[in-house]
């Protein structure tokens, strides 16, 4: 396993993050526990979940599945950097969601009970906070940190300016602030390269990409009729709109002698500022396959070819031949 720092902290996390969103919804508990056990054996020490995970009408179920694993593997808890999230609706009451100090305290206690642990190593705001001042958010998190119930704070689905705002507010309050941002990012969805990635690199905020295979689109959907048929309805629509790109993509990966999923993840690990993409295995075979990603080294020529197939967003046509287009930021990405 390869490790890196979690943002600007000294905490070491694996370069692949075990995503647990499928546990309890697409993977039964009997299948989820062996995946966690094997991930631990392989050194994958960074695990991500959320209070809302578990499937429609079953919020909290995924955290409960993790809790029962920790209960049976108590000696392993300190080896896991455990991340969860708050802010989504967990009930019908007006304070059962959001980023108020009232909700943060309740949400944290509930997650601790479900996961049968005494602390959350990375506590992330699941979406942007539009109605609570940072003084209140950080004040609540500071209390939890001092109580030993939270170690680090993170954000998810934030824009670049919101990340800057969060970091500057933390400076004013003499609080560590957010150390990570969890964003949607893949070759097929590169918007965060414009401002989110530059903001995170500037402030020392580690980026944890979710949906790095764009819902399976980049995982080799054209490789067999079975793969295309099994794709979700949303992915099937994307296939038709991007079939030419996908044909080029899968042919390129075949030339490399690697699977499209592994190349997509390996590409992401070559992007500066990325801490660990989240993988969400539903089976042991998927977990084993993802680990090969860490062994793939992409040359500058290979990176350029990938950019030619999946160009950065907002790039004027004249700039698409740039040697490192995947590193262009705003405003150069769309202006001069």
N, C-alpha and C positions, 0 to 999 in steps of 0.2 A: 504494500500500500504506500501511496505517496501522501504526504501531509503538507499543509500550508497554514499560515496564520489566519485566524478569523478577523478579517479587516485589520485594523491597527492594533489589535490586542495581541497578547502573547499566547493566546489559546490556540493549540494546534488541532486542526480538523482534517479529516480525510478529503481528498480532492473529488470524491464522489459522495454525495449526500443521499442517504437512504430516505426516500419519500414514502410515507405510509398511508397516503390518501386512499389507496385501493384496499387497505386492510379493513375488513368488515363490510365492504360494499362489493368489491369485485374479487376479493380473496378472503376465504373463510379464515376464522381464527386458527383452525388446525393447520392451515397452510401458511399463515402469517408468522406464527411463532418460529418455525424452522428457518424461515428467511431471515428473521432477526438474529437467530442463533448463528447462522452461517455468516451473516454480515459481520457480526462481532468477531468470529474466528478469523475472518479475512482482514480484520483491521479497519473496517469501515466504522469509524467511531462517531460520525456526524449523522444524527437522525432528526427528521423533521415531521411534524404533525400539526394539527390545529384542533381547537375545541369543537369546531363545526363538522369535522370529518366523521364519516360513518354512514353516509347515505341519507336520502330523503326521509325525514322524520326520525332519524337516529343520531342526531348530533351528540357528540361525546363518545360514541361507541368505539372509534378508533383509539382514542386516548385510553379507554378502558382495556382494550386489547393489549396495548403497550404496558399498562399497569399490571395486568396478570402475568406478562412475561417478566417484568422486573420483580414481581413478587416471588416468582419461581427461580429467578437468577439474581438474587440480591447482591452477590459479590461483583456482578458485572456493571451495576449502575454507575459507579464512579469512572468507568472506562468510556461511557457514552456522553457526548456533548449533545444534550437533549434540547431540541427547539420546538416550541409550540407557538400558537398565535391566539390572539383575542381580537375582538371588535365586531365580529359578525353576530347576528341575532341568535341568541340561545334561549329565547322564551318570548312570551307575548307582552311582557311588561315594557314600559317606556325606557327603563334603565337596564334592560337585558341585552344591550348592545352598546357600541360606541367606545369612546376613549375617556370617559369621565373617570375621576378618581373612584367614584362610587362603583362603577362597573369593573374597572381594572382590578380592584381589590376582590370583588366577588368572583370574577372570572379566574383569577390566579388561584384562589383557594379551591375552586371547583376542579381546575385542571390538576392541581396537586393531588386531590383526593382520587380522581379517576386514574391517574398514572402511578399512584401509590409511591410517590417520591417526596422528598423534603424540599426540592428546589427545581427550578426551570433554568437551564443554562443559557438559553437565548429566548427571550420573550418578545415576540414580534407583533406589531400592529398589522392586522390582516389587510387593511386597506387604508387609503388616505383619511386623515382626520380633518374634517371640515368645520367642526363646531366646538372644539375644546381647545383652550389656550395651552401652549406648550408648557407654561408654568405649572398647570394642573397635571398634565400628563407626566412630566418629569418628576414633579413632586410626589405623585403616587408611586412611580417606579423607584424613586430614591428610597422611599420607605421600605418597599419590598426588597431592595438590594441590601439595605441595612439590617433587615430582618433575616437575611440569608435565604430568602425564598426565590430570588431572581439574581442571576449573575450579570448577564448582558442584555441590552435592549436592541431591537432591530425593527425595521419597517418592511412593508411589502406593498408593491404597486404604487410607488411614489414617483412623481415627476422630478426632474432634475432640480427645479427651483424649490420644491418642497423638501428635498434632501438638504439643500443648502440652508433653508429656513430652520430645519430641525437641528442641524449641526451648530448654527450660529446661536440658536436659543440655548443649546446645551452649554456653549461657551459662557454665555451671560450668567448662567446659573451654576457654573463650576461643576457641571455634571458630565460624566463621560459621554452621554448621549447615545445615538444609534451607532452600532458598529457594523451593521449589515443591512442590505436591501435585497429583498426577494422580488425579482422581476420576471415577467414573461420574456423569454429570449431564445431565439433559435435562428438558424440560417434563413428560415422562411418568415421570420418576424424580428427585424433588426432595429426597430425604432429606438431602443435604449442607447444605441451607439451615438446618437446625436447629442444628448445632454445628460442622461442618467449616468452612463458609464464615466464620462469626464468628471461629473460632480462627485461620484463615489471615489474615483481615483484621487481627486484633489483633497477630499476630507478623510481619506483612509477608511472608507466604508466598503466592506467586502460585498461583492455581488453574488447572489445565490440564484441562478436562473431556474425558473420552473417551466415545464413543458419544453425541454430542450429538443425534443423530436417533433414538436408541433403536433401533439396529439397522435403521433404515429406516422405522420406524413413523410418524415425523413427516414423512416425505419425500413425502407425497402418494400413499399406497397405494390410496386409494379413487378417485383421479382417473381411473383407467382399469382395465378388467378385467385388462389385461396386468400392471399394477403389483401388483394384489392376488394374481394367480396366481404372480408371480415372487417374492413375499415368502417368506422362509424359514419353515420349519415353526413356529419359535418366534414369529415375528412374526404369522403367520396366526392363531395362538391368541390373541394380544393383540388382533388386529383384532376378533375376535368379542366379546371382553370389553369393548372400548372403542369399538365402532362408533358409538354416539351421539356421544361426544366427538369422534371423528375426523370425523364428518359436520359438526359445528359448526366444528371446526378448519379443515377444508379450505374450507368456505364462507366463513369469515372471511378466510382468505388470499386467496381469489378476490376478495373485496370490496376488499382492499388492492391487488389487481393484481399480487401476487407469488406465487412458488411456496412451498409449505409448508416445504420444506427451507430456503430462504433466510430465511424469517420465523423459523423455529426457531433458526437460528444468530444472526440479528440480535437476537432477544430475549435470548439468552445474553450477547451483547456489551454489553447494557444493564445487566446485573447487576453491582453493585459487587464488586470482588475477583477477577473473572474476567480472566485474562491472555489466553488464546487457546484456543478449542476446537480439538480435533484433527479434521481432516477426512481421510478416507481414500479419495481418488479412485482408481478403477480404470481410468478413461479420461480422455483430455484434455478431453472435453466436460464431465465431472463437475467437473474442476478449474476450468474457465472459469466454470461455473455458480456454484460456491461463492463466487467472488470478488465477485459482485454483492452478497453479503451486507453487505459493508462500506459500501455506498451507502445501505442502508435505515435510516431514522430512524423510530423508533416513538414516538408521542406517549404521554403519560400515560394518555389514554383507551384507546389501543390496548393498552398494557401491562395495564390493568385488565381489558379484555375477554379478553385471553389468560389472565389469572389466573382469570377466571370459568370458562373452558373447562377449564383445567388447574390446579386449586387446589393450593396448597402442601400437603404432607403434614401430618397431625396437626392441621389447623385445625378448631376447633369451628365448627359451622355458622353461629353468630352472628357469627363473625369473617371469614367468607368475603366479606363486602361491604366489608372494610377498603380504604382508598385504596391502600395499598401492601402487600398481603398477602405478596408474594414476598419482602419484607424481614423478615418476622417470624422471630424466632429462638426457641430454647429459653430459658426455659420458656414465654414468652408464646404460642408457636405451639400449645401444647396445654393450657396452664393459664391463668394470669392475670398 
